[in-house]
Amino acid sequence: MNTDVKIIVGLGNPGRQFHYTRHNIGFLVVDALVGKYNASWHAKGITEYAEIVIHDKKIMLIKPQTFMNNSGKVLPALLKHGITIHNVLVVHDELEKPFGVVDVKNGGSHRGHNGLRSIISLYGSDFARVRCGIGRPEHKEDVADYVLSNFTEGTNAVEEEVQKAVKIIEDMV
């Protein structure tokens, strides 16, 4: 597993109307890291970024402001100065995992996730991912509405999942 993480990209959609939606759990995780490590978000171009230090290692956190389907557009400016896609960790929602399940995967396909599709189309699939389970709606045609709807599991349950992801990230770095 890739342990040379220099950039963590939380996937989500910008805007208050999307803040607490299932598709934005990547944003919630990097927001939790910013809070835990007393950092601040800054805006530059099509990103919000913050820098934190975990285990004496400087990590850049990114929230693309491009909307999910164009998440990969934030990486060209970042993948400079010896940083490669192998140094990137992407945090995203995962339909194929039940709510509350968080795991790590290296590489693989996008499995219909448009944020991953955007990154993979530009840089290939050889990057680490923290996948935060959001479950799946009963009917496939309901997926778009489901991922853009607010969590129904309750604030404490969402916070527990976010903290699981934070712990996994801290253990990886």
ABEGO torsion letter per residue (X at the ends): XBABBABBBBBEBBEAAAAABAAAAAAAAAAAAAAAAGBBBBBBEABBBBBBBBGGBBBBBBBBAAEAAAAAAAAAAABBGGBBAAABBBBBBBAABBBGBBBBBBEEBAGGBAAAAAAAAAAEABBBBBBBBAEBBABAAAAAAAAABBBAAEAAAAAAAAAAAAAAAAAAX
